[in-house]
Amino acid sequence: MQLNNIVSNEKTVPAPKAEQTAPKGLFSKILNQKAKSFDITGTSIKSGDKTTTPIGVLTRGAPTVSHLLVKHPLFKKSCWRIIHAPINQNKQFNKIRAGETIYIDPATKEITWGKKQVPTQSLVVGNQNPILDKPDEILSNHLIDAVKSYIGTSYDKIDCYELVVKGIKSLGYQYYGQEGIKNSLVKMAVHDKLPANAYLTGEGLTEKTGEIVISKSYRKIDNPARIAKKFINEIKPLIKEGRILSFSTRTKGHTGIISKQENQWTFINSGLMDNSVRKTVNTNEVGEEFLTDEIKNWFTLAKKQKEPLTITLGSLNKKKLAMFM
């Protein structure tokens, strides 16, 4: 597969670019605190009939399970809730040996270690949580239609985060107000002793309203083109219309919605349109760009800035959204 091509329905597809906007939240803060000895890959592992994710290895620099959890972008904010959850509260964490790999079941949040963990092909063939295998197509289609209606709107009026918010609001869910999504994200940040706006990011929004399909962090990017190509190949089976894609470095961030033009995957977002699927380029507005160019540009940007990069793909979950009706 060429770097600027991505497959949709077994056909080869072109790609999109990478952009600006700077959220200062959940993932950018975590990237600053990330352990030097551990890169989060998001690769799923199967143990018995459970699918688990490795969160790290116990070392002198990270001697406890909680050390690994607070350094993980998906579990940092719920570290102590996970540790003290009924499914984990009787586990003998203080007897785990150094060098042991620690795993978590993303669905139940059960912590395990010391068992034979056999790698599955979840990132290759798309084996997923049933919720993610069968996303609500109506929900996804409405989300795409909603954000597409803003194409051409100036970035000054709608930034990338606001675009996704408007899409979710259009589905009938409450973002503002005491019972809204924003207030829930703010409360969560305050609870975790972070700035009130820490989780007002694409990643935070996805965590609160849906499910994380995959989140991968890259601490050292020596060859952006090669790494981007490898990442694109990994996520091909996970890409679906209506999913939320977010990028974060220490200083910048971006988010938008996956869509499709014929057999080409695209990215609807708000920012500099330098790889637009339309004729107008280099305009600062809501637009649609080729997806793989967007991914490639973010790896290039991260290398240029000498910063870690985290890319998160998520899917709205009707059950999670129900509390914001």
N, C-alpha and C positions, 0 to 999 in steps of 0.2 A: 504494500500500500504506500502510495506517495504520501509525504507528510501533509500536503495540502489537499488530501482526499480522505473522506471518511465514509464508511459503508452504512447505508440505510436500506433495509429489505434486500440484502445481498447484492446491492448495486453500489458502484463506487461513487462517492460524493465529495464535492469540494469543501473548502473550509473557511473559517472566519478569523478575525483579528483580536487583539487585546487592547484594553483601554484603561482609563484613569479613575476617577472618583475614589475618595479615601474614607472608608468607614473606620472609626477607631473603636472597635468593639471586641467582642468575644474572641475571635480568632487572631486578630492582630495583637491583642494583649498576650494571648497564649504563646504566640510565636516568639515573643520577647523572652518568655520564661522557659522555652523548650529545652529539654535536657540535651547536651551535646552528644551524649553516648547513644541516643535512641531516635530513630526515624520511624514515624508512624506510617504504616503502609495501607492499613485498612483491609488487608487480605483476610478472607474468612477461612476458618478451620473447622473441621467436623470431628466431634468427639462423641462416639456412640450415635445417638439420633439427634444431637444438638449441634447447632452451628455457633462457633465461638470466634472471637477476634483477639489476636494477641495484643496486649497493651504494653508489653515491655519485659525486660529481664531484670531481676533484682541484682543490684550491684552495690558497691560501696557508696556511690553517689546517689543511688535510689534504692535504699535498703528495705523499704516497705511497700505494700500494695498501694497505700495512700499516696506515696511519692509518685508512683506511676500514673495513678488516676488524675492527680492534679496537674500533671504535665500533658495530659491527653486532651485534644481539642473537643472531643465529643463528651467526655465524662468529667472534666474538671469541675464544672459547676455543681454536679451531683455526687461528688466524691463521697462525702460522709453519708449521704442518703443510701448510696450503694453499699458502703461498708456495713452500715447498721440495718440494712434491709433484712427482713425475716429469713430470706433465703441464704444470707451470708453471716448472720450474727453469731452462729455457733461454730464458725470455721476457725481453725487454729492458725491465724495469719502469722502469729509470732514464732511459729515453728517452721516457716518456709525457709529453705536453704538458699544461700546466695547462688546466683547462676540459674535459678529456676525461672522459666518463662511463665508469665501470668496471662490468663485468658479471661475474657468476659463474654457472656451470652448477651448480645445486643437487645434481645427481646425480654428476657427475664432479669437481666443484670446480675446473674449468678457468676461469681468469681471462681475459677478453677485453676489448678496447676498439677503438675506431676503425673498427669494421665497422658497416654499416648494420643497425640493429636494428629490426625491424618489430613493433610491439605486436600481441600476440595477444589473443583474447577469453578467456583462461584463467580469469579471475575471473568472467566473465559467463556463459559456457556450461559451465564446469566441466572444460575440458581439463586433464588431470592426468598426472602420472607414472603408468604402468600399475599400479604397486603401490598407488597411492592410488585409482585408478579402480575396482579390484576388491579391496576389502578383504576379509579373511577373515571372512565373515559369522558363522561359528560362533564365532570368537574374539570378535567384537563382541557377539554375543548373550549369550555366557557372561559377558562383562564387565558388561553391563547387568544380567543376572540377579543377579550377585554383589553389585553395589553396591545394587541394590534390596532385597536381603535385610537390609540394615542400616537401612532407612528407619524412623524413629522412635527410633533410638539417639541418646542425648544427645551433643551436640557435645563435652562434657567427656571423653567416652570415645573419640570418633573425630572428628578434625578433617578438613578437606577433603583435605589431602594424604594422610593415613592412609587415607581412604576409597578413593582411587584405588590406593594401594599394596595394600590388601586385595583389591581387584578383580583386580589383576594377579597377586597371589599365588594367588588362587583358580583361575587358569588353569594353575597348575602350575609357575610360574616362581619362582626363588629371589630374595628381596629381601635377606635378611640373610646373614651369613657371608662368608668370604673370597672366594667366587666369586659373591656376590650383587650385585644391582643397586645397593644402597646403597654398598657398598664401592667399586664401580666409579665411582660419582658422586663419592665423597669423594676417591679417587685423582686423578680428573680435575681437581677443584678445587685440590688441593695442587700438582699439576703446573702449573696456571695461576697459582700463587701467590695464591690466594684463600682465604678462610676455608673450613674443611673442609665446612661445611654450605651453601656457596654455591649448589650445584646441586641441593639437596634441595628442589626446587620442582616445580610442575606442568610448567613449561617444561623443566626439566632432565630430569625423568622421561620426558617425551615424546621429547626429543632422544635419550636413551639407549635407549629401548625401541621407538621407532617413527620416523615421518616427520613433519616439519612440513608441514602442508598450506598454511597461510598464517600469517604473523605481521605485524601492522601496529602501528606506533607513532604516537601523536598527541601532539605536543609542546605545542600550544596548542589548547584546547578552548573556543571562545567561545560555541557554541550546541550544547549536548549533545544536544538532541532532533534537530536537523537532522543532525549528524554521525553519531549512532547510526542514524538511518534510512538514511543513505547506506551505512554499513558493513553493515547488515543486508541491504540489497539486493545488495551485493557478494558476501556469503558464502552467500546462499541456495543456489546450486548446489553448494556445498562441504559443506553440513551433512548428516551421515549419523549414524545411530544407532551408538553405541559409540565415537565420537570424543571426544578429550579437549580440553576448552576451558579456557584459563587466562587470568587477568587479573593485571596487575602495575602498581602505581604505585611511587614511591620508598619508600613506607612500608607499603603493604598489598599483599596478593595473594590469589588465590582460584583454585581449580581444581575440576573436576567432569566428569561424563560426559553427553554428549548422548543424549537418549532421545526418546520420542514417546508421546503419548496421543491415540489416534484420529488426527486430522489436525493435531494441535498439537505443535510441537517443544517439548521440555522440557529441564530441566537438573537432573540428580541431583547434589546436593552436600551438604556439611555446613556449617551456619551458621544465620543468622537467617532463618527461613522467613516473609518478609513478603509473598511472592507465591506461596504454595503452591497447587498444583493441587487440593489437598484442603481440607477446611474449616478445619483447624487452621492458624493463621497466627501469626507473631511468636513462634514457639518456636525455641529454639536447639538444632537437632538435624539429623540426616541427613533430607533430604526431597527432594521433586521440585517444581520451580518452572517457571513459563513462561519460555522462553528469552529472548525479546526484552525482557522486563522486566529480566532479569538484565543484559543488555548495556546497556540504557538507563541503569540505575542506576549502572553503573561509569563511564560517561561523565559522569554528574552528579556522582558522587563525586570523580572526578579534577579536574573544574572547581572544585568546592568546596575541595579541598585545594591547588589551583593546582600540580598535579603532572602530568608526562607519563603517558600510559596506553599500555601494550602489551597487545594481545590476540592470543593464539596458539591456533590450532586444529591438532590433530595426530591421527595415526592409528597404532595399534599395528602393528608390522611383525614378522611371524613369524620372518623371517630374523635380525633383530636380537635378538629375544627368545631365539633358540635357544641362545645362549651362556650363558643363565641357567637352563637346564633343570635 
